[in-house]
Amino acid sequence: MGIYYPELLKNAQDFIVSKEKDTYICGIQIDKDQLDLPLHANIQNLTFAEGYYAVLEGNCSGNSSIYEQKLISWLNDNGQYMRHATPFTLYHSPPTKNEPVTMSIYCKVNML
């Protein structure tokens, strides 16, 4: 991404990490109309499914896997966990260094 769109990456404040088994997907959050990908780009536009999500937020920027498990456990205990839902983490990096990086973990929920 830095090769084709260095300004987008330089100015990004929201970074997304999703893990499924041994695969990580990393990216930045942008408006869907903000990027027109060239055919040769090794970059993909990804969207997350519409629906209801449980969110666990905090002022930390470490490994989210412990918090993902806590969120999944809570959803499971309350009958809201969807077996095939993959949690993802949004790290928000404020424009100034005086504010902490925040982390929000999202997991799609079963609302039936």
C-alpha positions in Angstrom: 0.0 0.0 0.0 2.9 2.4 0.8 4.2 2.1 -2.7 1.0 3.0 -4.5 -0.7 5.2 -1.9 1.9 6.6 0.5 -0.3 9.5 1.6 -3.2 7.2 2.6 -0.9 5.1 4.8 0.9 8.1 6.2 -2.3 9.8 7.2 -4.2 6.7 8.4 -5.5 6.8 11.9 -7.5 3.5 12.0 -5.7 0.2 11.5 -7.5 -3.1 11.2 -6.2 -6.5 12.2 -8.2 -9.7 11.7 -6.9 -13.3 12.3 -8.4 -16.5 11.1 -6.4 -19.6 12.0 -2.8 -18.9 10.9 -3.7 -16.0 8.6 -3.6 -12.3 9.4 -5.3 -9.6 7.4 -4.0 -6.1 8.1 -5.3 -2.9 6.7 -6.3 0.7 7.2 -9.9 2.0 7.3 -10.8 4.4 4.5 -14.0 5.6 2.9 -15.0 3.1 0.2 -15.0 5.9 -2.5 -11.5 7.1 -1.5 -9.5 4.5 -3.4 -9.5 3.3 -7.0 -7.1 0.3 -7.1 -5.0 -0.2 -10.2 -5.2 -3.7 -11.7 -1.6 -4.5 -10.8 -1.9 -3.6 -7.1 -1.3 -6.2 -4.5 -4.0 -4.6 -2.5 -7.7 -5.5 -1.9 -10.7 -3.6 -0.8 -12.3 -5.6 2.0 -15.6 -4.9 3.7 -17.1 -6.4 6.9 -20.6 -7.8 6.8 -23.5 -5.6 7.8 -25.2 -6.6 11.1 -24.9 -6.2 14.8 -21.6 -6.3 16.5 -20.5 -6.6 20.1 -17.6 -4.2 20.8 -15.0 -4.3 23.5 -13.1 -1.0 23.8 -10.0 0.0 25.7 -7.0 2.3 25.9 -4.4 -0.2 25.0 -2.6 -1.2 21.8 -1.2 -4.7 22.6 -2.1 -8.1 21.3 -5.9 -8.3 21.1 -6.2 -12.1 21.2 -6.8 -12.2 25.0 -9.5 -9.6 24.7 -11.0 -11.4 21.7 -11.4 -14.5 23.8 -13.0 -12.6 26.6 -15.5 -11.0 24.2 -16.2 -14.4 22.6 -16.7 -16.0 26.0 -19.1 -13.3 27.1 -21.1 -13.6 23.9 -21.1 -17.4 24.3 -22.4 -17.2 27.9 -25.2 -14.8 26.7 -26.2 -16.9 23.7 -25.1 -14.3 21.2 -21.9 -15.9 19.7 -22.0 -16.8 16.0 -19.7 -19.8 15.5 -18.4 -18.6 12.1 -17.9 -15.0 13.2 -14.3 -13.9 13.1 -13.5 -11.0 15.5 -11.4 -8.1 14.2 -9.6 -5.3 16.0 -9.6 -1.6 15.1 -6.6 0.3 16.5 -7.2 4.1 16.5 -4.0 6.2 16.5 -4.9 9.8 17.3 -3.2 12.5 15.2 -1.4 13.8 18.3 1.1 11.9 20.5 -0.6 13.3 23.6 -3.5 10.8 23.3 -3.3 7.1 23.8 -3.9 4.5 21.0 -7.2 2.9 21.5 -8.3 -0.6 20.6 -11.9 -1.8 19.7 -12.6 -5.4 19.1 -15.7 -6.2 17.0 -17.5 -9.6 16.8 -20.6 -10.1 14.9 -23.5 -11.3 17.1 -26.5 -13.5 16.7 -29.6 -11.4 17.3 -32.2 -14.1 16.9 
